[in-house]
Amino acid sequence: MIYTGKIIKEERLQKKMSQRNLAEVLGVTQDSVSLWEKGKRLPATEHIIALCKYFGISADYLLGLDKTK
């Protein structure tokens, strides 16, 4: 889970977004994004899909199964 959170944070920062901005895009709370980034929770499947589409990355990369985007 920590790998997933690290990737979410890295991708968010590359887009120069705040947690609040990303939360608005995904329709979740800022607290949810914070918990994901800290590795305390995994995003629901629908949010994993939305994150991958938004950031242009694969689910395998986001979940740590593949080291290439």
ZATORVO-328057 format. One line per field, with one value per atom (N, C-alpha, C, O, CB): residue number from 1; residue in one letter; atom name; x, y, z. Coordinates in pm, whole numbers, always signed. Glycine has a CB too. Layout:
! ZATORVO-328057
num <- NUM / ...;
residuo <- A / ...;
atomo <- CA / ...;
X <- X / ...;
Y <- Y / ...;
Z <- Z / ...;
***
This chain:
! ZATORVO-328057
num <- 1 / 1 / 1 / 1 / 1 / 2 / 2 / 2 / 2 / 2 / 3 / 3 / 3 / 3 / 3 / 4 / 4 / 4 / 4 / 4 / 5 / 5 / 5 / 5 / 5 / 6 / 6 / 6 / 6 / 6 / 7 / 7 / 7 / 7 / 7 / 8 / 8 / 8 / 8 / 8 / 9 / 9 / 9 / 9 / 9 / 10 / 10 / 10 / 10 / 10 / 11 / 11 / 11 / 11 / 11 / 12 / 12 / 12 / 12 / 12 / 13 / 13 / 13 / 13 / 13 / 14 / 14 / 14 / 14 / 14 / 15 / 15 / 15 / 15 / 15 / 16 / 16 / 16 / 16 / 16 / 17 / 17 / 17 / 17 / 17 / 18 / 18 / 18 / 18 / 18 / 19 / 19 / 19 / 19 / 19 / 20 / 20 / 20 / 20 / 20 / 21 / 21 / 21 / 21 / 21 / 22 / 22 / 22 / 22 / 22 / 23 / 23 / 23 / 23 / 23 / 24 / 24 / 24 / 24 / 24 / 25 / 25 / 25 / 25 / 25 / 26 / 26 / 26 / 26 / 26 / 27 / 27 / 27 / 27 / 27 / 28 / 28 / 28 / 28 / 28 / 29 / 29 / 29 / 29 / 29 / 30 / 30 / 30 / 30 / 30 / 31 / 31 / 31 / 31 / 31 / 32 / 32 / 32 / 32 / 32 / 33 / 33 / 33 / 33 / 33 / 34 / 34 / 34 / 34 / 34 / 35 / 35 / 35 / 35 / 35 / 36 / 36 / 36 / 36 / 36 / 37 / 37 / 37 / 37 / 37 / 38 / 38 / 38 / 38 / 38 / 39 / 39 / 39 / 39 / 39 / 40 / 40 / 40 / 40 / 40 / 41 / 41 / 41 / 41 / 41 / 42 / 42 / 42 / 42 / 42 / 43 / 43 / 43 / 43 / 43 / 44 / 44 / 44 / 44 / 44 / 45 / 45 / 45 / 45 / 45 / 46 / 46 / 46 / 46 / 46 / 47 / 47 / 47 / 47 / 47 / 48 / 48 / 48 / 48 / 48 / 49 / 49 / 49 / 49 / 49 / 50 / 50 / 50 / 50 / 50 / 51 / 51 / 51 / 51 / 51 / 52 / 52 / 52 / 52 / 52 / 53 / 53 / 53 / 53 / 53 / 54 / 54 / 54 / 54 / 54 / 55 / 55 / 55 / 55 / 55 / 56 / 56 / 56 / 56 / 56 / 57 / 57 / 57 / 57 / 57 / 58 / 58 / 58 / 58 / 58 / 59 / 59 / 59 / 59 / 59 / 60 / 60 / 60 / 60 / 60 / 61 / 61 / 61 / 61 / 61 / 62 / 62 / 62 / 62 / 62 / 63 / 63 / 63 / 63 / 63 / 64 / 64 / 64 / 64 / 64 / 65 / 65 / 65 / 65 / 65 / 66 / 66 / 66 / 66 / 66 / 67 / 67 / 67 / 67 / 67 / 68 / 68 / 68 / 68 / 68 / 69 / 69 / 69 / 69 / 69;
residuo <- M / M / M / M / M / I / I / I / I / I / Y / Y / Y / Y / Y / T / T / T / T / T / G / G / G / G / G / K / K / K / K / K / I / I / I / I / I / I / I / I / I / I / K / K / K / K / K / E / E / E / E / E / E / E / E / E / E / R / R / R / R / R / L / L / L / L / L / Q / Q / Q / Q / Q / K / K / K / K / K / K / K / K / K / K / M / M / M / M / M / S / S / S / S / S / Q / Q / Q / Q / Q / R / R / R / R / R / N / N / N / N / N / L / L / L / L / L / A / A / A / A / A / E / E / E / E / E / V / V / V / V / V / L / L / L / L / L / G / G / G / G / G / V / V / V / V / V / T / T / T / T / T / Q / Q / Q / Q / Q / D / D / D / D / D / S / S / S / S / S / V / V / V / V / V / S / S / S / S / S / L / L / L / L / L / W / W / W / W / W / E / E / E / E / E / K / K / K / K / K / G / G / G / G / G / K / K / K / K / K / R / R / R / R / R / L / L / L / L / L / P / P / P / P / P / A / A / A / A / A / T / T / T / T / T / E / E / E / E / E / H / H / H / H / H / I / I / I / I / I / I / I / I / I / I / A / A / A / A / A / L / L / L / L / L / C / C / C / C / C / K / K / K / K / K / Y / Y / Y / Y / Y / F / F / F / F / F / G / G / G / G / G / I / I / I / I / I / S / S / S / S / S / A / A / A / A / A / D / D / D / D / D / Y / Y / Y / Y / Y / L / L / L / L / L / L / L / L / L / L / G / G / G / G / G / L / L / L / L / L / D / D / D / D / D / K / K / K / K / K / T / T / T / T / T / K / K / K / K / K;
atomo <- N / CA / C / O / CB / N / CA / C / O / CB / N / CA / C / O / CB / N / CA / C / O / CB / N / CA / C / O / CB / N / CA / C / O / CB / N / CA / C / O / CB / N / CA / C / O / CB / N / CA / C / O / CB / N / CA / C / O / CB / N / CA / C / O / CB / N / CA / C / O / CB / N / CA / C / O / CB / N / CA / C / O / CB / N / CA / C / O / CB / N / CA / C / O / CB / N / CA / C / O / CB / N / CA / C / O / CB / N / CA / C / O / CB / N / CA / C / O / CB / N / CA / C / O / CB / N / CA / C / O / CB / N / CA / C / O / CB / N / CA / C / O / CB / N / CA / C / O / CB / N / CA / C / O / CB / N / CA / C / O / CB / N / CA / C / O / CB / N / CA / C / O / CB / N / CA / C / O / CB / N / CA / C / O / CB / N / CA / C / O / CB / N / CA / C / O / CB / N / CA / C / O / CB / N / CA / C / O / CB / N / CA / C / O / CB / N / CA / C / O / CB / N / CA / C / O / CB / N / CA / C / O / CB / N / CA / C / O / CB / N / CA / C / O / CB / N / CA / C / O / CB / N / CA / C / O / CB / N / CA / C / O / CB / N / CA / C / O / CB / N / CA / C / O / CB / N / CA / C / O / CB / N / CA / C / O / CB / N / CA / C / O / CB / N / CA / C / O / CB / N / CA / C / O / CB / N / CA / C / O / CB / N / CA / C / O / CB / N / CA / C / O / CB / N / CA / C / O / CB / N / CA / C / O / CB / N / CA / C / O / CB / N / CA / C / O / CB / N / CA / C / O / CB / N / CA / C / O / CB / N / CA / C / O / CB / N / CA / C / O / CB / N / CA / C / O / CB / N / CA / C / O / CB / N / CA / C / O / CB / N / CA / C / O / CB / N / CA / C / O / CB / N / CA / C / O / CB / N / CA / C / O / CB;
X <- +82 / +0 / +86 / +48 / -93 / +199 / +283 / +330 / +338 / +402 / +361 / +404 / +294 / +323 / +441 / +171 / +59 / +46 / +28 / -72 / +55 / +45 / +157 / +136 / +47 / +276 / +392 / +370 / +399 / +521 / +318 / +293 / +184 / +199 / +251 / +77 / -29 / +29 / +1 / -145 / +108 / +166 / +260 / +254 / +241 / +348 / +441 / +367 / +403 / +532 / +265 / +190 / +115 / +108 / +91 / +59 / -13 / +81 / +47 / -79 / +197 / +293 / +348 / +376 / +408 / +364 / +409 / +309 / +348 / +427 / +182 / +78 / +57 / -31 / -54 / +141 / +133 / -6 / -63 / +172 / -58 / -192 / -183 / -89 / -277 / -279 / -293 / -377 / -440 / -357 / -376 / -464 / -609 / -688 / -442 / -643 / -781 / -820 / -931 / -797 / -728 / -756 / -782 / -878 / -639 / -696 / -713 / -843 / -913 / -594 / -874 / -999 / -1119 / -1214 / -1010 / -1116 / -1228 / -1241 / -1352 / -1208 / -1129 / -1131 / -1193 / -1269 / -988 / -1161 / -1206 / -1341 / -1401 / -1104 / -1388 / -1515 / -1503 / -1596 / -1619 / -1388 / -1366 / -1324 / -1314 / -1258 / -1302 / -1258 / -1105 / -1034 / -1308 / -1058 / -914 / -856 / -744 / -881 / -933 / -889 / -863 / -768 / -993 / -947 / -926 / -793 / -716 / -1042 / -766 / -639 / -522 / -422 / -634 / -534 / -428 / -404 / -289 / -464 / -509 / -496 / -432 / -350 / -634 / -468 / -406 / -257 / -176 / -471 / -221 / -80 / +3 / +122 / -68 / -56 / +15 / +20 / +87 / -51 / -49 / -50 / -139 / -125 / +88 / -231 / -322 / -448 / -517 / -360 / -478 / -594 / -560 / -478 / -721 / -622 / -612 / -737 / -846 / -595 / -721 / -840 / -931 / -884 / -800 / -1061 / -1156 / -1125 / -1061 / -1305 / -1171 / -1145 / -1182 / -1106 / -1221 / -1296 / -1339 / -1243 / -1225 / -1480 / -1181 / -1087 / -950 / -880 / -1072 / -913 / -789 / -801 / -707 / -761 / -913 / -936 / -929 / -864 / -1071 / -997 / -998 / -858 / -819 / -1095 / -782 / -645 / -559 / -483 / -583 / -571 / -492 / -526 / -437 / -515 / -652 / -694 / -646 / -593 / -847 / -663 / -626 / -476 / -433 / -672 / -396 / -252 / -188 / -69 / -193 / -265 / -211 / -112 / -8 / -145 / -144 / -56 / -136 / -259 / +5 / -64 / -133 / -167 / -103 / -46 / -267 / -303 / -189 / -164 / -435 / -122 / -9 / +99 / +157 / +49 / +126 / +225 / +176 / +251 / +253 / +52 / -3 / +0 / +25 / -145 / -26 / -34 / +101 / +110 / -136 / +205 / +339 / +369 / +465 / +356 / +289 / +312 / +407 / +462 / +179 / +426 / +512 / +581 / +516 / +430 / +709 / +785 / +781 / +832 / +928 / +720 / +710 / +566 / +472 / +758 / +551 / +418 / +343 / +229 / +427;
Y <- -120 / +0 / +125 / +226 / +0 / +120 / +238 / +275 / +393 / +216 / +175 / +204 / +279 / +377 / +74 / +234 / +300 / +445 / +535 / +224 / +467 / +602 / +692 / +809 / +599 / +635 / +712 / +753 / +867 / +628 / +663 / +693 / +800 / +893 / +565 / +788 / +888 / +1026 / +1123 / +853 / +1033 / +1161 / +1214 / +1332 / +1147 / +1129 / +1172 / +1224 / +1328 / +1057 / +1150 / +1192 / +1322 / +1409 / +1081 / +1335 / +1458 / +1577 / +1683 / +1443 / +1561 / +1671 / +1707 / +1824 / +1635 / +1609 / +1637 / +1728 / +1809 / +1506 / +1713 / +1797 / +1926 / +2006 / +1720 / +1944 / +2064 / +2082 / +2191 / +2189 / +1972 / +1971 / +1956 / +1895 / +1857 / +2012 / +1987 / +1861 / +1812 / +2110 / +1810 / +1697 / +1736 / +1655 / +1647 / +1857 / +1904 / +1905 / +1866 / +2045 / +1951 / +1952 / +1811 / +1788 / +2015 / +1717 / +1580 / +1521 / +1450 / +1494 / +1550 / +1502 / +1552 / +1476 / +1546 / +1677 / +1733 / +1664 / +1635 / +1883 / +1637 / +1568 / +1429 / +1385 / +1556 / +1360 / +1223 / +1211 / +1104 / +1147 / +1321 / +1317 / +1249 / +1181 / +1246 / +1267 / +1212 / +1326 / +1441 / +1100 / +1294 / +1397 / +1408 / +1317 / +1364 / +1522 / +1541 / +1440 / +1393 / +1686 / +1406 / +1305 / +1171 / +1101 / +1289 / +1134 / +1008 / +1010 / +914 / +982 / +1118 / +1129 / +1121 / +1054 / +1262 / +1188 / +1185 / +1043 / +1001 / +1278 / +971 / +832 / +743 / +657 / +776 / +762 / +685 / +712 / +620 / +720 / +841 / +879 / +831 / +801 / +1028 / +822 / +774 / +622 / +565 / +828 / +555 / +409 / +347 / +230 / +358 / +426 / +374 / +313 / +236 / +485 / +348 / +292 / +280 / +356 / +380 / +185 / +175 / +237 / +225 / +27 / +302 / +354 / +239 / +129 / +441 / +267 / +169 / +147 / +231 / +217 / +37 / +2 / +117 / +149 / -124 / +177 / +286 / +405 / +475 / +332 / +427 / +537 / +500 / +586 / +579 / +373 / +328 / +351 / +400 / +177 / +315 / +335 / +483 / +522 / +276 / +566 / +711 / +770 / +855 / +781 / +726 / +775 / +739 / +822 / +718 / +616 / +571 / +650 / +691 / +422 / +672 / +751 / +895 / +951 / +748 / +953 / +1093 / +1115 / +1211 / +1140 / +1025 / +1040 / +975 / +995 / +983 / +897 / +831 / +721 / +706 / +932 / +645 / +537 / +406 / +407 / +569 / +295 / +166 / +131 / +180 / +54 / +48 / +1 / -84 / -79 / -82 / -160 / -240 / -151 / -183 / -324 / -39 / +56 / +117 / +122 / +167 / +162 / +225 / +130 / +173 / +273 / +3 / -95 / -162 / -250 / -201 / -120 / -174 / -307 / -374 / -187 / -347 / -476 / -463 / -563 / -534 / -341 / -314 / -181 / -85 / -311 / -174 / -52 / +51 / +162 / -88 / +16 / +112 / +159 / +81 / +49 / +285 / +346 / +285 / +323 / +497;
Z <- +0 / +0 / +0 / -59 / +120 / +65 / +71 / -69 / -102 / +164 / -152 / -288 / -363 / -432 / -363 / -350 / -417 / -372 / -454 / -391 / -243 / -190 / -240 / -271 / -40 / -247 / -298 / -443 / -480 / -285 / -523 / -665 / -678 / -757 / -741 / -601 / -607 / -574 / -644 / -508 / -469 / -430 / -538 / -573 / -297 / -590 / -695 / -818 / -872 / -734 / -861 / -980 / -954 / -1040 / -1022 / -835 / -798 / -799 / -852 / -660 / -740 / -734 / -871 / -898 / -642 / -959 / -1096 / -1168 / -1252 / -1174 / -1135 / -1194 / -1115 / -1145 / -1204 / -1012 / -926 / -867 / -868 / -1005 / -816 / -756 / -605 / -553 / -816 / -536 / -393 / -374 / -468 / -319 / -253 / -223 / -245 / -294 / -79 / -211 / -228 / -376 / -411 / -167 / -464 / -607 / -659 / -733 / -683 / -620 / -666 / -613 / -684 / -623 / -488 / -429 / -508 / -532 / -282 / -549 / -627 / -761 / -805 / -648 / -826 / -956 / -942 / -1029 / -1013 / -833 / -813 / -742 / -739 / -735 / -684 / -612 / -477 / -432 / -695 / -411 / -278 / -185 / -228 / -280 / -59 / +34 / +32 / -11 / +177 / +80 / +93 / +191 / +175 / +140 / +292 / +390 / +322 / +358 / +501 / +225 / +153 / +80 / +87 / +54 / +10 / -64 / +33 / +6 / -145 / +145 / +246 / +298 / +311 / +363 / +326 / +375 / +270 / +303 / +415 / +143 / +34 / +29 / +23 / -102 / +32 / +20 / +138 / +122 / +6 / +254 / +372 / +378 / +466 / +498 / +287 / +284 / +389 / +422 / +301 / +443 / +546 / +487 / +553 / +642 / +363 / +292 / +145 / +92 / +312 / +79 / -67 / -128 / -72 / -113 / -242 / -309 / -354 / -383 / -430 / -360 / -413 / -562 / -626 / -393 / -615 / -755 / -849 / -940 / -794 / -828 / -916 / -911 / -1010 / -878 / -795 / -783 / -840 / -892 / -636 / -832 / -896 / -1047 / -1110 / -865 / -1103 / -1247 / -1280 / -1377 / -1290 / -1201 / -1226 / -1213 / -1294 / -1128 / -1113 / -1096 / -1217 / -1267 / -968 / -1262 / -1378 / -1503 / -1577 / -1404 / -1526 / -1642 / -1631 / -1727 / -1658 / -1514 / -1494 / -1509 / -1573 / -1356 / -1450 / -1454 / -1577 / -1602 / -1330 / -1651 / -1770 / -1734 / -1799 / -1860 / -1631 / -1586 / -1582 / -1583 / -1447 / -1577 / -1570 / -1424 / -1331 / -1633 / -1407 / -1273 / -1215 / -1095 / -1277 / -1300 / -1253 / -1193 / -1090 / -1368 / -1258 / -1206 / -1074 / -976 / -1310 / -1072 / -951 / -832 / -719 / -977 / -856 / -748 / -718 / -632 / -784 / -789 / -761 / -825 / -787 / -616 / -923 / -989 / -1108 / -1154 / -1036 / -1156 / -1271 / -1243 / -1201 / -1408 / -1265 / -1235 / -1348 / -1333 / -1205 / -1462 / -1573 / -1584 / -1565 / -1707 / -1615 / -1625 / -1739 / -1765 / -1643;
***
